[in-house]
Amino acid sequence: MSEAASKTENFTHKPRVAYFSMEIAMESDIPTYSGGLGVLAGDTLRAAADIGVPMVAVTLVSRAGYFRQAIDPQGRQVELADDWDPARYAKRLQATVAMELEDRQVWVGGWLYVLNSWVGDGVPILLLDTDLPVNDPRDREITRYLYGGDEAYRIKQEVVLGVGGVAMLQALGFKLMGYHMNEGHSAFLTLALLRRYAHPSEGLRPGESPYDLPRVRELCTFTTHTPVEAGHDKFDYDLVRRIYGDMLDPGMVKLLAGEDKLNMTRLALNLSEYVNGVAKRHAETSRQIFPGYAVHAVTNGVHASTWTSTPFSRVYDQHVPGWCHEPELLTRADRIPDDVLWAAHQESKQALIDRVRELTGVSLNADQPILGFARRMTAYKRADLMFSDLERLKDIARKFPIQIVMAGKAHPNDTAGKQLIETLHARIRELAGEIPMAFVPGYNMALALLMVSGSDLWLNTPLRPLEASGTSGMKAAFNGVPQFSVLDGWWVEGCLEGVTGWAVGDDSPTANGHDAMALYDKLEQVILPLWYGDRPAWTAVMKGAISRNAAYFNSHRMMRRYATEAYLR
């Protein structure tokens, strides 16, 4: 980072939108992200930098990261420390702010990382940090682990993010025109704003609230990502009070956040003027979970240049100039010669094959299709769906040889997710000699790019309606890789059967139990015969994925929607 860009003063001269997220993927090797939420946050900010949307982001430094994944000889996930030194990538902020937690004074400092763009001025990211010598040793740990610790630890983190973030922005002199909460983790910021904009008690009529709810609502935007009620943070009021004290009038807080527990999502919903889900289907589901709220839909997108492999970037530069800044130009992908497109894909595929061999020892064949699956390893993602009937899968592979590459982390406390990884390794052993299969450890942004560009077919098999959006298939589309997915999340909008990819099963609520059979049938009868028997037709589907999906499901389009509908309303 240049000396000129390392000062917050360079970013305080004009009003900005403050974007709060518990995790942000800034670079592959900076472990301040665990998965899709953080990667989306990073893509959001990269797009903002590209198109000039004035933003400042707030997150936690997470010095110990999430975890570095290894796999033991039995196929079990091992979580290793993933410490990083923020001083290598960022500059220390010239401000600290104080707050009280558990009746102790806690000082919050931080770091400035600037996410630069080749066309814009960059977006400043504030990484809040409590690891300061002045703090109690217990409090120095608050910003150490991403999603670590117990419920009390989580509350402290979310108070530091929301309340500490608001205070830090003020201390640094940022001019703000709004606050955008990326999921409910930062919803405590709404209470900080209510306190800031409270009316003086003198002159209030009896029963009149001192809190300026309309003003706070006007300032706030909220994006929800979780399509099930159980997935939203809820905290016991007694525990919150013990840690944070009396935030505001208890009756007012319960009115806004829930009577029994403090529901962070409800708090954000009640104090945000603009609320959105991350796909049309997800917005519908959210309106059912939280009836009475206007939940809009801004379908996610991914950052074009970040998620396009070097071979495909070269092809687009030659045949679709300007695609990086205007991804919608990729509607012209049909002008790319078939042999040029296929050569770029084979180059990307070989890069994946080389990396798989390096990390797992598994050798793959460039002349056979690779089925890719990579995402958070948790039960509802159903990473094991394609192995529901091993004899059927083997029979398909005898007719049409296939290869499978998988990756993904399970949360350290997700027993079912960790068991899923063990199960996948058992399947690798069972399929040995018939279907080459690899599980690649250490899933991160760099490995994700290799997988979404080097696979021939991208799989996604979640339980409906639990996929809020899903963005890995969007990344695959930028590399001409068709998706084969359950009709949930963004794929409800993106699937044009046989044009951009294929659907697993149908769109009915009862389809979940029939998905394995539907997957096998379509693989055997439609997809693999096309890959092996009609290269021009397969290449046409690759072009359909680019021209119909990549051209639309990108973060530039997403950010323009946020700017016009949420920020400038």
VMD Tcl script that draws the C-alpha trace (Angstrom):
set ca {
  {0.00 0.00 0.00}
  {1.44 3.38 -0.95}
  {2.04 5.95 1.78}
  {-0.55 8.25 0.21}
  {-3.21 5.54 0.24}
  {-2.41 4.44 3.79}
  {-4.15 7.35 5.50}
  {-7.85 7.48 6.24}
  {-7.79 11.23 5.55}
  {-7.67 10.37 1.86}
  {-11.16 8.89 2.15}
  {-12.99 11.31 4.44}
  {-13.56 14.19 2.05}
  {-16.84 12.89 0.62}
  {-19.87 11.05 2.04}
  {-19.69 7.26 1.96}
  {-21.85 4.24 2.70}
  {-20.47 2.26 5.65}
  {-20.60 -1.46 4.85}
  {-20.47 -3.73 7.92}
  {-19.67 -7.43 7.60}
  {-18.31 -9.94 10.12}
  {-16.06 -11.34 7.39}
  {-14.57 -9.87 4.22}
  {-12.42 -11.75 1.70}
  {-9.80 -9.17 0.75}
  {-7.16 -11.57 -0.61}
  {-6.98 -15.34 -0.78}
  {-4.12 -15.48 1.73}
  {-5.69 -13.13 4.28}
  {-7.92 -15.48 6.33}
  {-10.61 -12.95 7.27}
  {-13.32 -15.03 5.58}
  {-14.84 -18.45 6.11}
  {-16.87 -18.85 2.94}
  {-19.57 -17.35 0.78}
  {-20.61 -14.45 3.02}
  {-17.08 -13.07 3.20}
  {-16.34 -13.69 -0.46}
  {-19.54 -11.87 -1.42}
  {-18.52 -8.95 0.80}
  {-15.16 -8.78 -0.94}
  {-16.78 -8.89 -4.39}
  {-19.23 -6.18 -3.33}
  {-16.40 -3.85 -2.35}
  {-14.32 -4.68 -5.43}
  {-17.27 -3.75 -7.63}
  {-17.83 -0.56 -5.63}
  {-14.21 0.40 -6.23}
  {-14.54 -0.34 -9.97}
  {-17.66 1.71 -10.58}
  {-16.99 4.49 -8.09}
  {-19.61 3.85 -5.42}
  {-18.20 5.66 -2.36}
  {-17.98 3.14 0.47}
  {-16.01 2.35 3.61}
  {-16.11 -1.15 5.07}
  {-15.91 -2.27 8.70}
  {-15.01 -5.77 9.86}
  {-12.91 -7.54 12.52}
  {-9.21 -8.23 12.09}
  {-9.59 -11.93 13.02}
  {-5.85 -12.34 13.66}
  {-6.15 -16.13 13.97}
  {-8.39 -16.38 10.92}
  {-11.02 -19.09 10.59}
  {-8.80 -22.17 10.42}
  {-6.44 -23.89 8.02}
  {-7.83 -27.24 6.98}
  {-5.89 -30.48 6.80}
  {-7.18 -34.03 6.32}
  {-5.81 -36.93 8.39}
  {-5.24 -40.46 6.98}
  {-8.78 -41.49 8.01}
  {-10.32 -38.63 6.05}
  {-11.14 -36.50 9.09}
  {-10.86 -32.72 9.07}
  {-8.10 -31.26 11.22}
  {-8.28 -27.59 12.14}
  {-4.94 -25.81 12.29}
  {-4.14 -22.26 13.34}
  {-4.21 -19.75 10.50}
  {-2.59 -16.70 12.11}
  {-1.74 -13.70 9.99}
  {0.07 -10.43 10.63}
  {-2.07 -7.42 9.66}
  {1.05 -5.22 9.63}
  {2.14 -7.03 6.44}
  {-0.94 -5.93 4.55}
  {-2.42 -2.91 6.33}
  {-1.55 0.28 8.22}
  {-2.50 0.85 11.83}
  {-5.36 3.31 12.33}
  {-4.50 6.58 14.02}
  {-7.42 6.33 16.41}
  {-8.75 4.15 19.20}
  {-12.20 4.19 20.75}
  {-13.35 3.02 24.17}
  {-16.39 1.01 25.18}
  {-17.50 -0.97 28.21}
  {-17.92 -4.73 28.15}
  {-18.57 -6.72 31.34}
  {-17.98 -3.52 33.32}
  {-14.45 -3.25 31.94}
  {-13.20 -0.54 29.64}
  {-12.21 -2.05 26.31}
  {-10.18 -0.09 23.79}
  {-10.71 -0.80 20.10}
  {-8.01 0.05 17.59}
  {-7.66 -1.21 14.08}
  {-6.00 -1.34 10.71}
  {-6.60 0.24 7.31}
  {-6.56 -1.99 4.27}
  {-7.33 -0.37 0.92}
  {-9.00 -2.58 -1.65}
  {-7.71 -1.02 -4.85}
  {-9.16 -1.04 -8.34}
  {-7.49 -0.60 -11.69}
  {-10.06 2.07 -12.57}
  {-11.25 3.61 -9.28}
  {-9.86 5.13 -6.09}
  {-10.21 2.03 -3.95}
  {-12.36 1.25 -0.92}
  {-10.97 1.61 2.62}
  {-11.58 -1.36 4.92}
  {-11.29 -0.87 8.69}
  {-10.18 -4.01 10.53}
  {-11.18 -3.54 14.18}
  {-8.68 -4.92 16.70}
  {-8.86 -5.27 20.50}
  {-5.41 -6.89 20.82}
  {-3.96 -3.82 22.51}
  {-1.59 -3.82 25.53}
  {-3.94 -1.51 27.45}
  {-6.73 -4.11 27.42}
  {-7.42 -6.93 29.85}
  {-5.96 -10.19 28.41}
  {-9.48 -11.57 28.05}
  {-10.54 -8.62 25.93}
  {-7.47 -8.80 23.70}
  {-8.89 -12.08 22.41}
  {-12.26 -10.66 21.25}
  {-11.17 -9.98 17.67}
  {-8.81 -12.96 17.40}
  {-10.98 -15.78 16.03}
  {-13.49 -15.61 13.19}
  {-16.68 -17.26 14.51}
  {-14.85 -18.73 17.48}
  {-15.77 -19.18 21.12}
  {-19.07 -19.45 22.93}
  {-22.20 -17.28 22.86}
  {-20.68 -14.67 25.20}
  {-17.65 -14.38 22.92}
  {-19.94 -13.98 19.91}
  {-21.89 -11.17 21.61}
  {-18.66 -9.33 22.42}
  {-17.53 -9.64 18.82}
  {-20.81 -8.34 17.48}
  {-20.88 -5.42 19.91}
  {-17.32 -4.49 18.91}
  {-18.25 -4.76 15.24}
  {-21.47 -2.76 15.42}
  {-20.99 -0.29 18.26}
  {-17.20 -0.07 18.02}
  {-17.40 0.29 14.26}
  {-19.79 3.24 14.46}
  {-17.55 4.92 17.02}
  {-14.40 4.30 14.97}
  {-15.92 5.80 11.83}
  {-16.85 8.91 13.79}
  {-13.42 9.15 15.42}
  {-11.70 8.99 12.03}
  {-13.91 11.73 10.61}
  {-15.79 9.75 7.97}
  {-18.83 11.47 6.49}
  {-21.55 8.87 6.15}
  {-24.73 8.83 4.10}
  {-25.81 5.40 5.25}
  {-25.00 2.07 6.89}
  {-25.31 -1.29 5.14}
  {-25.45 -4.41 7.34}
  {-24.32 -7.54 5.50}
  {-26.24 -10.09 7.58}
  {-27.36 -9.47 11.17}
  {-23.99 -9.74 12.93}
  {-23.55 -5.97 12.98}
  {-27.11 -5.04 14.02}
  {-25.92 -3.57 17.34}
  {-24.92 -0.57 15.23}
  {-28.60 0.39 15.09}
  {-28.66 0.76 18.89}
  {-25.55 2.94 18.73}
  {-27.29 5.14 16.17}
  {-30.45 5.36 18.28}
  {-28.33 6.54 21.18}
  {-26.50 9.05 18.98}
  {-29.68 10.56 17.55}
  {-31.75 10.53 20.77}
  {-33.74 13.66 21.48}
  {-32.86 15.62 24.63}
  {-35.06 14.50 27.51}
  {-36.03 18.09 28.23}
  {-39.14 19.11 26.41}
  {-40.40 15.58 25.69}
  {-44.11 15.09 26.23}
  {-45.20 12.37 28.67}
  {-44.86 8.95 26.99}
  {-42.92 10.35 24.04}
  {-39.89 8.28 23.03}
  {-36.51 10.02 23.00}
  {-35.34 7.80 20.16}
  {-35.47 9.01 16.58}
  {-36.44 5.73 14.93}
  {-37.34 7.28 11.53}
  {-33.90 8.88 11.23}
  {-32.07 5.65 12.05}
  {-34.27 3.66 9.68}
  {-33.56 6.12 6.90}
  {-29.83 5.58 7.36}
  {-29.84 1.76 7.38}
  {-29.86 -0.96 4.74}
  {-29.96 -4.65 5.64}
  {-29.12 -7.69 3.54}
  {-30.24 -11.02 4.97}
  {-28.62 -14.25 3.78}
  {-30.21 -16.94 5.94}
  {-33.41 -18.60 4.68}
  {-34.25 -20.48 7.91}
  {-35.41 -19.02 11.23}
  {-32.99 -21.17 13.25}
  {-29.98 -19.69 11.43}
  {-30.36 -16.18 12.82}
  {-28.37 -15.00 15.85}
  {-30.48 -14.87 19.01}
  {-29.08 -13.95 22.41}
  {-30.49 -14.12 25.94}
  {-31.20 -10.61 27.18}
  {-29.63 -11.38 30.57}
  {-26.38 -12.37 28.88}
  {-26.40 -9.33 26.61}
  {-27.08 -7.09 29.61}
  {-24.23 -8.68 31.59}
  {-21.82 -8.04 28.75}
  {-23.02 -4.76 27.30}
  {-25.07 -3.26 30.10}
  {-28.31 -1.40 29.53}
  {-28.12 -0.61 25.84}
  {-31.28 1.49 25.74}
  {-34.67 1.35 27.37}
  {-35.26 -2.45 27.74}
  {-38.87 -2.15 26.62}
  {-37.85 -0.38 23.44}
  {-35.17 -2.98 22.65}
  {-37.62 -5.85 23.14}
  {-40.10 -4.12 20.90}
  {-37.45 -3.93 18.17}
  {-35.55 -7.20 18.65}
  {-38.02 -9.69 20.12}
  {-39.69 -10.30 23.45}
  {-37.96 -13.52 24.51}
  {-34.49 -13.15 23.00}
  {-32.56 -10.46 21.21}
  {-32.95 -11.51 17.58}
  {-30.28 -9.70 15.57}
  {-32.18 -10.15 12.31}
  {-35.39 -8.66 13.72}
  {-33.41 -5.76 15.15}
  {-31.95 -5.06 11.71}
  {-35.32 -5.53 10.00}
  {-37.09 -3.07 12.29}
  {-34.43 -0.39 11.94}
  {-33.69 -0.56 8.21}
  {-35.56 1.35 5.54}
  {-34.36 -0.99 2.79}
  {-34.17 -4.77 3.31}
  {-33.24 -7.32 0.69}
  {-32.68 -11.00 0.15}
  {-29.92 -12.28 -2.11}
  {-32.08 -13.96 -4.78}
  {-35.71 -13.72 -5.84}
  {-36.55 -17.09 -4.28}
  {-34.72 -16.16 -1.08}
  {-36.64 -12.89 -0.79}
  {-39.90 -14.86 -1.07}
  {-38.75 -17.26 1.65}
  {-37.68 -14.37 3.90}
  {-41.07 -12.71 3.57}
  {-42.63 -15.98 4.78}
  {-40.26 -16.24 7.76}
  {-40.74 -12.58 8.66}
  {-44.26 -11.66 7.53}
  {-45.08 -7.99 7.41}
  {-41.67 -6.84 6.23}
  {-40.97 -5.55 2.73}
  {-38.05 -7.72 1.63}
  {-36.75 -6.78 -1.80}
  {-34.58 -9.01 -3.99}
  {-31.12 -8.05 -5.20}
  {-29.71 -11.25 -6.58}
  {-26.03 -11.72 -5.81}
  {-23.28 -11.40 -8.36}
  {-19.55 -12.14 -8.48}
  {-16.63 -9.92 -9.42}
  {-15.73 -10.46 -13.06}
  {-11.96 -10.11 -13.11}
  {-11.47 -11.84 -9.72}
  {-13.29 -15.01 -10.78}
  {-12.18 -15.38 -14.39}
  {-9.13 -17.55 -15.06}
  {-6.16 -16.07 -16.89}
  {-6.81 -18.06 -20.11}
  {-10.42 -16.85 -20.26}
  {-9.41 -13.28 -19.38}
  {-7.09 -13.28 -22.39}
  {-9.87 -14.54 -24.64}
  {-12.33 -11.93 -23.38}
  {-9.76 -9.13 -23.72}
  {-9.37 -10.05 -27.38}
  {-12.97 -10.77 -28.33}
  {-15.04 -8.74 -25.83}
  {-12.93 -5.68 -24.96}
  {-14.19 -3.78 -21.93}
  {-15.75 -6.85 -20.29}
  {-14.00 -6.24 -16.95}
  {-15.73 -2.92 -16.38}
  {-18.94 -3.79 -18.23}
  {-19.51 -7.54 -17.74}
  {-22.83 -7.21 -19.57}
  {-20.76 -7.09 -22.76}
  {-20.27 -10.82 -22.32}
  {-23.64 -11.25 -24.01}
  {-21.43 -11.15 -27.11}
  {-19.56 -14.31 -26.12}
  {-21.14 -16.14 -29.05}
  {-18.64 -14.37 -31.32}
  {-15.75 -16.28 -29.70}
  {-14.59 -19.13 -31.98}
  {-15.31 -22.57 -30.55}
  {-11.71 -23.73 -30.76}
  {-10.47 -20.63 -28.93}
  {-12.99 -21.15 -26.14}
  {-12.17 -24.84 -25.81}
  {-8.42 -24.16 -25.74}
  {-8.89 -21.67 -22.89}
  {-10.94 -24.23 -21.00}
  {-8.34 -26.97 -21.51}
  {-5.61 -24.67 -20.23}
  {-7.70 -23.88 -17.11}
  {-8.47 -27.58 -16.70}
  {-4.80 -28.54 -16.83}
  {-4.04 -26.00 -14.10}
  {-6.62 -27.70 -11.87}
  {-5.30 -31.16 -12.73}
  {-1.77 -30.08 -11.81}
  {-2.90 -28.62 -8.49}
  {-4.97 -31.68 -7.58}
  {-1.98 -33.94 -8.23}
  {0.26 -31.66 -6.14}
  {-2.10 -31.53 -3.14}
  {-3.62 -35.02 -3.17}
  {-1.50 -37.25 -5.40}
  {-4.56 -38.06 -7.53}
  {-3.91 -38.05 -11.29}
  {-6.75 -36.89 -13.52}
  {-7.23 -37.23 -17.27}
  {-7.66 -34.07 -19.35}
  {-9.68 -36.07 -21.91}
  {-12.41 -37.01 -19.43}
  {-14.97 -34.65 -17.83}
  {-14.35 -33.34 -14.32}
  {-17.38 -32.83 -12.08}
  {-16.62 -30.11 -9.53}
  {-18.27 -29.53 -6.15}
  {-16.89 -27.05 -3.61}
  {-18.68 -25.17 -0.84}
  {-19.15 -25.15 2.91}
  {-19.43 -28.71 4.15}
  {-22.69 -28.82 6.05}
  {-25.60 -31.24 5.93}
  {-28.09 -29.22 3.88}
  {-25.58 -28.75 1.03}
  {-25.83 -32.54 0.44}
  {-22.29 -33.05 -0.85}
  {-22.96 -36.78 -0.64}
  {-26.10 -36.76 -2.83}
  {-24.30 -38.00 -5.93}
  {-23.10 -41.02 -3.93}
  {-26.57 -42.13 -2.85}
  {-26.39 -45.17 -5.13}
  {-22.78 -46.17 -5.76}
  {-23.66 -49.03 -8.09}
  {-25.71 -46.70 -10.30}
  {-22.87 -44.16 -10.32}
  {-20.33 -46.84 -11.23}
  {-22.58 -48.08 -14.01}
  {-22.80 -44.58 -15.47}
  {-19.02 -44.20 -15.23}
  {-18.47 -47.46 -17.14}
  {-20.44 -46.02 -20.07}
  {-19.17 -42.45 -19.73}
  {-15.97 -42.15 -17.66}
  {-16.12 -39.30 -15.15}
  {-13.83 -37.71 -12.56}
  {-14.85 -35.89 -9.40}
  {-13.05 -33.10 -7.54}
  {-14.45 -31.79 -4.24}
  {-13.42 -29.28 -1.58}
  {-14.86 -27.42 1.39}
  {-14.53 -26.78 5.10}
  {-16.90 -27.76 7.90}
  {-17.27 -25.43 10.88}
  {-15.28 -26.88 13.80}
  {-18.51 -27.25 15.80}
  {-20.53 -28.76 12.94}
  {-20.31 -32.45 13.78}
  {-22.54 -33.46 10.87}
  {-20.46 -31.41 8.45}
  {-17.24 -32.99 9.66}
  {-18.81 -36.43 9.38}
  {-19.75 -35.55 5.80}
  {-16.07 -35.01 4.97}
  {-15.24 -38.43 6.45}
  {-18.02 -39.97 4.38}
  {-16.67 -38.41 1.19}
  {-13.26 -39.91 1.87}
  {-14.87 -43.29 2.42}
  {-16.50 -42.91 -1.01}
  {-13.11 -42.09 -2.53}
  {-11.82 -45.42 -1.23}
  {-14.91 -47.29 -2.41}
  {-14.71 -45.83 -5.91}
  {-10.96 -46.34 -6.30}
  {-10.12 -47.95 -9.62}
  {-13.47 -47.01 -11.17}
  {-13.99 -43.26 -10.68}
  {-10.96 -41.02 -10.02}
  {-11.94 -38.73 -7.15}
  {-10.10 -36.18 -5.05}
  {-10.96 -34.10 -2.01}
  {-8.66 -31.10 -2.04}
  {-7.87 -29.68 1.44}
  {-7.44 -26.01 2.37}
  {-10.33 -24.55 0.38}
  {-9.74 -20.83 -0.22}
  {-10.23 -18.25 -2.96}
  {-7.23 -19.43 -5.00}
  {-8.37 -23.05 -4.99}
  {-11.95 -21.96 -5.72}
  {-10.82 -20.16 -8.88}
  {-8.95 -23.23 -10.06}
  {-12.00 -25.42 -9.47}
  {-14.68 -23.21 -11.02}
  {-12.53 -22.68 -14.11}
  {-11.02 -26.16 -14.46}
  {-14.10 -28.32 -13.96}
  {-16.25 -29.32 -16.92}
  {-19.53 -29.38 -14.97}
  {-20.34 -27.56 -11.74}
  {-22.57 -29.37 -9.23}
  {-24.80 -27.89 -6.53}
  {-27.29 -30.09 -4.67}
  {-28.75 -28.29 -1.61}
  {-32.01 -29.11 0.11}
  {-34.72 -26.72 -1.10}
  {-35.33 -23.95 0.02}
  {-32.17 -23.67 2.14}
  {-29.85 -22.17 -0.47}
  {-30.19 -18.42 -0.09}
  {-28.25 -17.70 -3.25}
  {-25.05 -19.65 -3.88}
  {-22.42 -17.92 -6.00}
  {-19.95 -20.64 -6.98}
  {-22.01 -21.45 -10.08}
  {-21.85 -17.78 -11.09}
  {-18.06 -17.98 -10.86}
  {-18.12 -21.11 -13.00}
  {-20.19 -19.27 -15.62}
  {-17.43 -16.67 -16.11}
  {-15.21 -19.58 -17.15}
  {-17.71 -21.20 -19.48}
  {-18.51 -24.03 -17.07}
  {-22.20 -25.03 -17.10}
  {-23.98 -25.68 -13.80}
  {-25.97 -28.77 -12.89}
  {-27.97 -27.75 -9.84}
  {-31.09 -28.08 -7.77}
  {-33.54 -25.28 -8.57}
  {-32.90 -23.12 -5.52}
  {-31.16 -19.83 -4.80}
  {-29.89 -17.99 -7.86}
  {-30.25 -21.02 -10.14}
  {-34.03 -20.54 -10.24}
  {-33.25 -17.37 -12.19}
  {-30.15 -18.57 -14.03}
  {-31.20 -21.99 -15.31}
  {-32.20 -22.16 -18.96}
  {-32.37 -25.91 -19.46}
  {-29.79 -27.06 -21.97}
  {-28.75 -23.46 -22.66}
  {-26.87 -22.35 -19.53}
  {-26.77 -25.72 -17.79}
  {-29.25 -28.19 -16.33}
  {-31.60 -28.57 -13.38}
  {-31.49 -31.44 -10.91}
  {-35.13 -32.46 -10.51}
  {-37.97 -30.00 -10.68}
  {-39.13 -26.97 -8.72}
  {-41.74 -28.67 -6.55}
  {-41.55 -28.63 -2.72}
  {-41.52 -32.44 -2.67}
  {-38.61 -32.83 -5.11}
  {-35.87 -33.20 -2.49}
  {-36.45 -36.91 -2.02}
  {-36.17 -37.63 -5.74}
  {-33.07 -35.60 -6.52}
  {-30.55 -38.44 -6.52}
  {-32.47 -40.39 -9.17}
  {-32.98 -37.22 -11.21}
  {-29.27 -36.46 -11.02}
  {-28.28 -39.92 -12.25}
  {-30.86 -39.93 -15.04}
  {-29.84 -36.58 -16.47}
  {-26.13 -37.30 -16.18}
  {-26.53 -40.59 -18.02}
  {-29.12 -39.63 -20.59}
  {-28.38 -35.96 -21.38}
  {-25.23 -34.38 -20.02}
  {-22.49 -36.98 -20.47}
  {-23.68 -38.09 -23.95}
  {-23.50 -34.42 -24.98}
  {-19.99 -33.95 -23.55}
  {-18.66 -37.08 -25.25}
  {-20.68 -37.04 -28.44}
  {-21.29 -33.47 -29.58}
  {-18.50 -31.01 -28.85}
  {-20.08 -28.11 -30.80}
  {-23.32 -28.50 -28.81}
  {-21.39 -28.63 -25.53}
  {-19.45 -25.52 -26.51}
  {-22.77 -23.81 -27.21}
  {-23.84 -24.49 -23.61}
  {-20.51 -23.06 -22.43}
  {-21.23 -19.91 -24.42}
  {-24.76 -19.85 -23.00}
  {-23.36 -19.91 -19.46}
  {-21.16 -16.93 -20.30}
  {-23.56 -14.84 -22.36}
  {-26.73 -15.47 -20.32}
  {-25.37 -15.93 -16.76}
  {-21.96 -14.26 -16.41}
  {-23.26 -11.23 -18.28}
  {-25.99 -10.77 -15.65}
  {-24.98 -12.42 -12.38}
  {-22.04 -10.14 -11.68}
  {-21.27 -7.79 -8.81}
  {-21.22 -4.69 -11.04}
  {-24.93 -5.17 -11.77}
  {-25.57 -5.98 -8.11}
  {-23.79 -2.84 -6.89}
  {-25.64 -0.62 -9.33}
  {-28.89 -2.02 -7.91}
  {-27.77 -1.27 -4.35}
  {-26.63 2.23 -5.30}
  {-29.85 3.24 -7.03}
  {-32.40 1.40 -4.89}
  {-30.86 1.35 -1.40}
  {-28.18 4.02 -1.06}
  {-29.67 6.85 -3.13}
  {-33.34 6.34 -2.25}
}
mol new
graphics top color blue
foreach p $ca { graphics top sphere $p radius 0.5 }
foreach p [lrange $ca 0 end-1] q [lrange $ca 1 end] { graphics top cylinder $p $q radius 0.2 }
display resetview
